[in-house]
Amino acid sequence: MAIQGETSNDTAIDIEDLQASLLVTSMKSRLESLAPVSSERCIYRVPKRLRDVNENAYTPRLVSIGPFHHGRAGLEREERARNCYAETIELTSNEFVQIITVDAAFTIDILLGRVFPHLTSPIECVYDRSGLVFDIHRDMLLIENQLPYFILSDVLDFAKSRASPGSPEWPSILQLTGAYFKSFGQLDHHFNTMNSNEVRHFVDFLILCHQPFKQTQPPKQRRLKFKGAKSLTELHEAGVKFKVASNKHLLDIQFTDGVLEIPYVRVSEMTEAFFRNLIAFEQCHCKISYISDYIVLMDILINTPRDVELLVKRGIMKNMLANNLEASMLFNNLAKEILFDSNVFYYLLLCEDLNDYCKVRWHKWQATLKHNYFNNPWAVISVIAAVILLLLTFIQAVCSVIQAW
């Protein structure tokens, strides 16, 4: 029944307004009841779009470290440690503290046993078996298998305090971490200037160590649109030369005067897990994704085994996989489901310069001449002989014309 002075339409509007108001109140109440997002958050579950490409690359083989994978195969900073995980950890205080403490002690023992065995009693059953060493190291690279870095620092400090007087000097947590990853050939960047307070966990440490020296963006006067680039084989046919960069920094790829300089990269069974987990962390946490951009560029440059062969021949890549096809497929698969902003793509200028170089026909003619006629000594001799014969024929023709006059 409508109230006097109101129409049925007015009543319907009032009911809709009331329902909307109740919905807003309900949503506001739910949002207020949610736990605030911690600024300490840095350990994430791998996004489904990335995990679906290759779940094995994110799953521990031998050891689960931290609470994410726990159960699958005196800590006063519990709250801060919990805040480091992107998900709420459904464990009691005692359970959480026990997991973190035991895993942190195990991790420190593994690090010391690898590079400073004189400071600890290494786990013999581990270091007597190279396969276990490989699997444990791989598991320590996984983003879901991380411990807060400050916890590792606390445990190392505790171990130092328990060392006997006159024992050898102990490394800092940064020195220990750097020495460990360098022993596996995954660290070329100088890291001693880094502050341990900057580091959140091992994956973050590796990200920071691989940051480019020059973090530049394209000049504002050059409003470029990302158009990709040609593959290495196509660049080679267009006259681009390839050279291993003297700078060991992985991301420092330069193109100058027709020469593309690419830093040395070693491709092995560890490569996929290494890059995938660094990419996963960038995609979840970092504002600028340099490793992701590097993989996108390598995916552009490498399309076929022929592209890998060019890198191997120039000493740019050492391929430890079964063949060049596996290496090319590795980089193509790594780039799947990576989200990147083409407007701030780190190699935008590089791709533009490569494309501009390939547009100049003379470069391609030079390359064709070199590839087809100067690719071996006999070909060079044949070309020279042909030129001499042509000159002699020309001279003979000129002489004949002169005599005819």
C-alpha positions in Angstrom: 0.0 0.0 0.0 1.3 3.4 -0.9 1.5 6.2 1.7 -0.7 9.2 1.0 1.1 11.7 -1.1 3.5 9.1 -2.5 3.2 7.1 -5.7 4.1 3.4 -6.0 7.2 4.5 -8.1 8.4 6.6 -5.1 8.1 3.6 -2.8 10.0 1.4 -5.2 12.8 4.0 -5.4 13.0 4.3 -1.6 13.3 0.5 -1.3 16.1 0.5 -3.9 17.9 3.2 -2.0 17.6 1.3 1.2 19.0 -1.9 -0.4 21.9 0.1 -1.8 22.6 1.7 1.5 22.5 -1.7 3.3 24.9 -3.2 0.6 27.3 -0.3 1.1 27.3 -0.7 4.8 27.8 -4.5 4.6 30.7 -4.1 2.2 32.3 -1.4 4.3 32.0 -3.6 7.4 33.7 -6.5 5.6 36.5 -4.3 4.3 37.1 -2.9 7.8 37.3 -6.4 9.2 40.1 -7.4 6.8 43.6 -7.4 8.2 45.7 -4.5 6.9 48.2 -5.3 4.2 51.7 -5.2 5.8 54.5 -3.2 4.3 56.7 -6.1 5.2 55.0 -8.4 2.7 57.5 -9.9 0.4 57.0 -13.7 0.2 54.2 -14.7 -2.2 52.4 -17.5 -3.8 53.2 -17.8 -7.5 50.4 -16.3 -9.6 48.3 -19.1 -11.3 49.1 -17.8 -14.8 52.8 -18.4 -14.2 52.4 -21.6 -12.2 50.3 -23.2 -15.0 53.1 -22.8 -17.5 55.4 -25.1 -15.4 54.3 -25.9 -11.9 57.5 -28.0 -11.2 59.7 -24.9 -11.5 58.1 -23.5 -8.3 57.7 -26.6 -6.2 60.4 -27.9 -3.8 62.0 -31.2 -4.7 63.8 -32.0 -1.5 63.3 -29.4 1.3 60.4 -27.1 2.2 61.6 -23.9 3.9 59.1 -21.7 5.8 55.4 -22.3 6.3 54.0 -22.3 2.7 55.1 -25.9 1.9 55.4 -27.1 5.5 54.0 -30.6 5.9 54.2 -31.3 2.2 57.0 -33.6 1.9 63.5 -18.0 21.1 62.1 -15.9 18.2 60.9 -12.6 19.6 60.1 -11.2 16.1 57.2 -13.6 15.2 54.8 -10.8 14.2 57.2 -9.2 11.8 58.1 -12.7 10.3 54.4 -13.4 9.8 53.9 -10.1 8.1 56.5 -11.1 5.5 54.1 -13.7 4.0 51.4 -12.5 1.6 49.0 -15.0 3.0 47.8 -15.5 6.6 49.7 -18.4 8.1 47.2 -20.6 9.9 49.7 -21.9 12.5 49.8 -21.5 16.2 52.6 -19.3 17.7 54.6 -22.3 18.8 54.2 -24.1 15.5 55.2 -21.0 13.5 58.2 -20.2 15.7 59.4 -23.8 15.6 59.2 -24.0 11.8 61.0 -20.7 11.2 63.7 -21.4 13.8 64.5 -24.9 12.6 64.4 -23.9 8.9 66.6 -20.9 9.5 69.2 -22.9 11.4 69.2 -25.5 8.6 69.6 -22.8 5.9 72.5 -21.2 7.7 74.2 -24.6 8.1 73.8 -25.3 4.4 75.3 -21.9 3.5 78.3 -22.3 5.9 78.9 -25.9 4.8 79.1 -24.9 1.2 81.6 -22.0 1.4 82.9 -21.9 5.0 83.0 -25.5 6.2 85.6 -24.7 8.8 83.0 -22.7 10.8 80.5 -25.5 11.2 80.0 -29.2 11.0 78.5 -29.7 7.6 75.7 -32.1 7.0 77.8 -35.0 5.6 74.9 -36.9 4.2 74.1 -33.8 2.1 77.6 -32.7 0.9 78.7 -36.2 0.1 76.1 -36.3 -2.6 76.2 -33.7 -5.4 72.7 -34.5 -6.5 71.3 -33.4 -3.0 73.4 -30.3 -3.1 71.9 -29.4 -6.5 68.3 -30.0 -5.3 68.7 -28.1 -2.1 70.2 -25.1 -3.9 67.4 -25.2 -6.4 64.8 -25.3 -3.6 66.5 -22.3 -2.0 65.7 -20.3 -5.1 61.9 -20.8 -5.0 59.9 -17.7 -4.1 57.4 -19.8 -2.0 60.4 -21.4 -0.1 61.8 -18.2 1.4 62.5 -17.1 4.9 62.7 -13.5 6.0 66.3 -12.3 5.7 66.4 -10.7 9.1 65.6 -14.0 10.7 68.6 -15.6 8.9 70.7 -12.7 10.2 69.5 -13.3 13.7 70.3 -17.0 13.6 73.8 -16.3 12.2 74.5 -13.7 14.9 73.4 -16.3 17.5 75.8 -18.8 16.0 78.6 -16.3 16.2 77.9 -15.6 19.8 78.2 -19.3 20.6 81.5 -19.7 18.8 84.5 -20.5 20.9 87.0 -17.7 21.7 89.8 -17.4 19.1 87.7 -19.1 16.4 88.1 -17.8 12.8 86.3 -14.6 11.8 82.7 -15.2 10.8 81.2 -13.6 7.6 78.3 -11.2 7.7 75.0 -12.5 6.4 75.6 -10.6 3.1 79.1 -12.1 2.6 77.8 -15.5 3.4 74.9 -15.2 0.9 77.0 -13.7 -1.8 79.7 -16.4 -1.4 77.1 -19.2 -1.5 75.3 -18.0 -4.8 78.7 -17.1 -6.4 79.8 -20.7 -5.8 77.0 -21.8 -8.1 77.9 -19.3 -10.8 74.8 -17.2 -10.3 76.5 -14.0 -9.1 78.8 -11.8 -11.0 77.7 -8.4 -9.7 79.6 -6.8 -6.8 77.4 -6.9 -3.8 79.5 -5.6 -0.9 78.0 -2.1 -1.2 74.6 -3.6 -0.4 73.0 -3.1 3.0 71.5 -6.2 4.6 68.5 -4.1 5.7 67.6 -3.7 2.0 67.3 -7.5 1.5 64.1 -9.3 2.1 65.1 -12.9 1.2 67.3 -14.8 -1.1 65.2 -14.2 -4.3 65.2 -10.5 -3.5 69.0 -10.6 -2.9 69.5 -12.0 -6.4 67.1 -9.4 -7.9 69.1 -6.6 -6.3 72.4 -8.1 -7.4 71.2 -8.1 -11.0 69.9 -4.6 -11.1 71.4 -2.7 -14.0 74.1 0.0 -13.3 72.2 2.5 -15.5 68.5 2.6 -14.8 67.5 4.9 -17.6 64.4 5.4 -19.6 64.0 6.5 -23.2 64.5 10.3 -23.6 61.2 12.2 -23.5 61.8 13.7 -27.0 61.9 10.2 -28.4 58.4 8.9 -28.0 58.9 5.4 -29.1 56.4 2.6 -29.6 57.6 -0.9 -28.8 57.8 -2.8 -32.0 59.9 -5.8 -30.9 63.0 -6.7 -32.9 64.3 -9.3 -35.3 65.7 -12.7 -34.2 69.4 -13.2 -34.0 69.4 -15.1 -37.3 67.6 -12.2 -39.0 69.9 -9.6 -37.5 72.9 -11.7 -38.6 71.5 -11.7 -42.2 71.0 -7.9 -41.9 74.7 -7.4 -41.1 74.6 -7.2 -37.3 77.7 -8.6 -35.6 77.6 -10.4 -32.2 80.2 -10.2 -29.5 80.4 -11.3 -25.9 80.3 -8.3 -23.7 83.4 -7.5 -21.5 81.0 -6.4 -18.8 79.7 -9.5 -16.9 76.5 -7.8 -15.8 73.7 -10.0 -17.2 71.4 -7.2 -18.2 74.0 -4.9 -19.9 73.2 -5.6 -23.6 74.5 -2.9 -25.9 74.3 -2.1 -29.6 77.0 0.1 -31.1 78.2 0.6 -34.6 76.6 -2.6 -35.9 77.8 -4.8 -33.0 75.4 -6.3 -30.5 77.3 -7.0 -27.3 75.6 -9.6 -25.0 76.9 -10.6 -21.6 77.9 -14.3 -21.2 75.1 -16.6 -20.0 75.3 -20.2 -18.9 72.2 -22.3 -19.6 71.8 -25.4 -17.4 69.2 -27.4 -15.6 69.1 -24.7 -12.9 68.4 -21.9 -15.3 64.6 -22.3 -15.6 64.0 -22.4 -11.8 66.3 -19.4 -11.3 64.7 -17.1 -13.9 61.1 -18.3 -13.2 61.2 -17.5 -9.5 62.9 -14.2 -10.0 60.3 -13.3 -12.5 57.5 -14.4 -10.2 58.8 -12.1 -7.4 59.1 -9.2 -9.8 55.6 -9.7 -11.1 54.2 -9.8 -7.5 56.4 -7.2 -5.8 58.6 -4.9 -8.0 57.6 -1.7 -9.7 60.2 -2.2 -12.4 60.8 -5.7 -13.8 64.3 -5.8 -15.2 64.7 -9.6 -15.2 61.3 -9.9 -16.9 62.3 -7.4 -19.6 65.6 -9.4 -20.1 63.7 -12.6 -20.7 61.2 -10.9 -23.1 64.2 -9.6 -25.1 65.9 -13.0 -25.1 62.6 -14.5 -26.3 62.5 -12.0 -29.2 66.2 -12.7 -30.2 66.0 -16.5 -29.8 63.4 -18.3 -31.9 65.2 -21.3 -33.3 68.2 -23.6 -32.5 70.0 -21.5 -35.2 69.8 -18.5 -33.0 71.3 -20.4 -30.0 74.0 -21.7 -32.3 75.0 -18.1 -33.1 75.3 -17.3 -29.4 77.3 -20.4 -28.7 79.7 -19.8 -31.6 80.4 -16.3 -30.4 81.1 -17.4 -26.9 78.1 -15.6 -25.6 76.2 -18.7 -24.3 77.4 -22.0 -22.8 74.6 -24.5 -23.4 74.6 -27.3 -20.9 71.3 -28.7 -22.0 70.9 -31.6 -24.4 70.9 -29.5 -27.6 70.3 -26.1 -29.0 66.6 -26.8 -29.5 66.1 -27.3 -25.7 67.8 -24.0 -25.1 65.7 -22.1 -27.6 62.5 -23.6 -26.2 63.6 -22.7 -22.7 63.7 -19.0 -23.4 60.5 -19.1 -25.4 58.7 -20.8 -22.6 60.1 -18.5 -19.9 58.5 -15.5 -21.6 55.0 -17.0 -21.5 52.5 -15.1 -19.3 55.0 -12.4 -18.4 53.2 -9.0 -18.1 55.4 -6.0 -19.0 54.8 -2.3 -19.8 56.0 -1.6 -23.3 56.2 2.1 -22.5 58.9 1.5 -19.9 60.5 -1.6 -21.4 64.1 -1.5 -20.4 65.4 -2.5 -23.9 63.1 -0.2 -25.9 65.9 2.0 -27.2 68.0 -1.1 -28.0 65.2 -2.6 -30.1 64.6 0.7 -31.9 68.3 1.0 -32.8 68.4 -2.6 -34.0 65.3 -2.0 -36.2 66.8 1.3 -37.6 70.0 -0.5 -38.5 68.2 -3.3 -40.3 66.3 -0.8 -42.5 69.5 0.4 -44.2 69.8 -1.8 -47.3 73.6 -1.4 -47.6 74.1 -3.2 -44.3 72.2 -6.2 -45.7 74.1 -6.1 -49.0 77.4 -6.1 -47.1 76.3 -9.0 -45.1 75.1 -11.0 -48.1 78.4 -10.4 -49.9 80.3 -11.5 -46.9 78.1 -14.6 -46.2 77.9 -15.8 -49.8 81.3 -14.8 -51.2 83.7 -14.3 -48.3 82.7 -17.0 -45.9 85.8 -19.2 -46.5 89.3 -18.8 -48.0 88.5 -20.7 -51.2 85.5 -18.4 -51.8 87.7 -15.4 -51.3 90.2 -16.8 -53.8 87.4 -17.5 -56.3 86.1 -14.0 -56.0 89.5 -12.4 -56.5 90.2 -14.6 -59.5 86.9 -13.6 -61.0 87.6 -9.9 -60.5 91.1 -10.3 -62.0 89.6 -12.2 -65.0 87.0 -9.5 -65.4 89.6 -6.7 -65.3 91.8 -8.6 -67.9 88.8 -9.0 -70.1 88.0 -5.4 -69.9 91.6 -4.4 -70.6 91.6 -6.7 -73.6 88.4 -5.2 -74.9 89.8 -1.7 -74.5 93.0 -2.6 -76.3 91.0 -4.1 -79.2 89.0 -0.9 -79.6 92.2 1.2 -79.6 93.8 -1.0 -82.2 90.7 -0.8 -84.4 91.0 3.0 -84.4 
